[in-house]
Amino acid sequence: MPGATLILDPDGTAVDADQAALELLGVSLDELRRLPRGAFSPETPDPAEEAAFRKAWEAEGRPDIGGEGTIQRLDGSKVRVRFAITTDDTGRFIAVLEPTAGSVDLKPSIFTAGDVLAAWRAAERRLAEVIAGSQEAESIRAEIEGFRTRYQEFFAGRR
């Protein structure tokens, strides 16, 4: 996914960012480094919910994750973004963000590469069971293309 790249410490604080990320977030690199974890979240994070997610994520072997969510810049403006997050060899996180269409009021969605691959395969099985060229087949083909794009985003985030 071409986009804005952030490097985060394991605790979620920003270490580095490219120019695209700084523009997307509306801050300088020095400002970004001084901000607390979660500074761009439109809602106050629930510590218990975060801890439960992290425990489940670590139990699954810390797979790459992606999804969509809303960021809130320091000036109060909001932007809907797609994201892919992976870890590097040092344990830091590499987060790639890309602005996307969609309501900033939608709830965030999070998935792993494995989730996307499983849904992609299920859609291909459904496609094999419907009439070729039908509206349903075209809808499933569009769904498959969406899964393909999401899956490829994980690999783009590792570059």
C-alpha positions as CSV (number, residue, x, y, z in Angstrom):
1,M,0.0,0.0,0.0
2,P,1.6,3.2,-1.0
3,G,1.2,5.6,1.9
4,A,2.4,7.2,5.0
5,T,4.8,5.2,7.1
6,L,5.3,5.4,10.9
7,I,7.8,3.5,13.0
8,L,6.6,2.9,16.6
9,D,8.3,1.5,19.7
10,P,6.7,-1.6,21.2
11,D,4.8,0.7,23.7
12,G,3.2,2.5,20.7
13,T,5.2,5.8,20.9
14,A,6.4,7.2,17.6
15,V,10.1,6.9,16.7
16,D,10.1,8.0,13.1
17,A,7.8,8.9,10.2
18,D,8.1,9.8,6.6
19,Q,7.0,13.1,5.1
20,A,3.7,11.6,3.9
21,A,2.8,10.5,7.5
22,L,3.7,13.9,8.9
23,E,1.5,15.6,6.4
24,L,-1.4,13.1,7.0
25,L,-1.2,13.6,10.7
26,G,-0.6,17.4,10.5
27,V,2.5,17.5,12.7
28,S,6.3,17.8,12.6
29,L,8.5,14.9,13.5
30,D,9.5,16.6,16.8
31,E,5.8,17.1,17.7
32,L,5.0,13.5,16.8
33,R,7.8,12.1,19.0
34,R,6.5,14.2,22.0
35,L,2.9,13.0,21.7
36,P,1.6,10.3,24.0
37,R,0.5,7.0,22.5
38,G,-3.1,7.2,21.2
39,A,-2.9,11.0,20.5
40,F,-4.6,10.6,17.2
41,S,-7.4,8.4,18.4
42,P,-10.8,10.1,18.2
43,E,-11.9,8.2,21.3
44,T,-10.2,7.6,24.6
45,P,-8.7,4.1,24.4
46,D,-10.0,1.6,26.9
47,P,-7.0,0.1,28.7
48,A,-8.7,-3.2,29.5
49,E,-9.8,-3.6,25.9
50,E,-6.3,-2.8,24.7
51,A,-4.8,-5.3,27.1
52,A,-7.2,-8.0,26.0
53,F,-6.5,-7.4,22.3
54,R,-2.7,-7.4,22.9
55,K,-2.9,-10.6,24.9
56,A,-4.9,-12.3,22.2
57,W,-2.6,-10.9,19.5
58,E,0.5,-12.1,21.2
59,A,-1.1,-15.6,21.8
60,E,-1.6,-15.8,18.0
61,G,2.1,-15.2,17.4
62,R,1.9,-11.4,16.8
63,P,0.6,-11.7,13.2
64,D,0.5,-8.7,10.9
65,I,-2.7,-6.7,11.2
66,G,-4.6,-4.4,9.0
67,G,-7.9,-2.6,8.8
68,E,-9.6,0.7,8.6
69,G,-10.1,3.4,11.2
70,T,-10.3,7.1,11.8
71,I,-7.6,9.3,13.0
72,Q,-8.2,12.7,14.6
73,R,-5.5,15.3,14.0
74,L,-4.5,17.7,16.7
75,D,-6.6,20.4,15.0
76,G,-9.7,18.2,15.5
77,S,-10.2,17.3,11.9
78,K,-10.7,13.6,11.1
79,V,-9.5,11.3,8.3
80,R,-10.6,7.8,7.5
81,V,-7.5,5.6,6.8
82,R,-6.6,2.0,5.8
83,F,-3.7,0.6,7.7
84,A,-1.3,-2.3,7.7
85,I,1.0,-2.9,10.7
86,T,3.9,-5.3,10.9
87,T,6.8,-5.8,13.3
88,D,10.5,-5.5,12.3
89,D,13.5,-7.4,13.5
90,T,13.9,-5.1,16.5
91,G,10.4,-5.5,17.8
92,R,9.3,-2.1,16.6
93,F,6.1,-1.6,14.6
94,I,5.9,-0.4,11.0
95,A,2.6,1.2,10.3
96,V,1.5,2.2,6.8
97,L,-1.5,4.5,6.6
98,E,-3.4,5.5,3.5
99,P,-6.4,7.9,3.4
100,T,-9.5,6.2,2.1
101,A,-13.1,7.0,1.4
102,G,-15.6,6.3,4.1
103,S,-17.3,7.9,6.9
104,V,-15.1,9.0,9.8
105,D,-17.9,7.9,12.1
106,L,-17.6,4.2,11.1
107,K,-16.1,1.9,13.8
108,P,-12.6,0.6,13.2
109,S,-12.1,-2.8,11.7
110,I,-9.0,-4.9,12.4
111,F,-8.0,-8.2,10.7
112,T,-4.9,-10.3,10.2
113,A,-3.4,-11.5,7.0
114,G,-4.7,-15.0,7.8
115,D,-8.2,-13.6,8.3
116,V,-8.1,-12.1,4.9
117,L,-6.7,-15.2,3.2
118,A,-9.4,-17.4,4.8
119,A,-12.2,-15.0,3.7
120,W,-10.6,-14.8,0.2
121,R,-10.6,-18.6,-0.1
122,A,-14.2,-18.8,1.2
123,A,-15.3,-16.3,-1.4
124,E,-13.6,-18.3,-4.2
125,R,-15.5,-21.4,-3.0
126,R,-18.8,-19.4,-3.2
127,L,-17.9,-18.2,-6.6
128,A,-17.5,-21.7,-7.9
129,E,-21.1,-22.5,-6.7
130,V,-22.9,-19.6,-8.5
131,I,-23.9,-19.1,-12.1
132,A,-21.0,-17.5,-14.1
133,G,-21.8,-14.0,-15.2
134,S,-24.6,-13.5,-12.7
135,Q,-24.9,-10.5,-10.5
136,E,-24.0,-12.6,-7.6
137,A,-20.9,-13.9,-9.3
138,E,-19.8,-10.3,-10.2
139,S,-20.4,-9.2,-6.6
140,I,-18.3,-12.1,-5.3
141,R,-15.5,-11.3,-7.9
142,A,-15.5,-7.7,-6.5
143,E,-15.2,-9.1,-3.0
144,I,-12.3,-11.3,-4.0
145,E,-10.5,-8.4,-5.6
146,G,-11.0,-6.5,-2.3
147,F,-9.4,-9.4,-0.4
148,R,-6.6,-9.6,-2.9
149,T,-5.9,-5.9,-2.4
150,R,-5.9,-6.2,1.4
151,Y,-3.7,-9.2,1.4
152,Q,-1.1,-7.4,-0.8
153,E,-1.2,-4.5,1.5
154,F,0.5,-6.6,4.2
155,F,3.4,-7.3,1.9
156,A,3.7,-3.6,0.8
157,G,3.9,-2.7,4.5
158,R,7.0,-4.9,4.8
159,R,9.0,-3.1,2.1
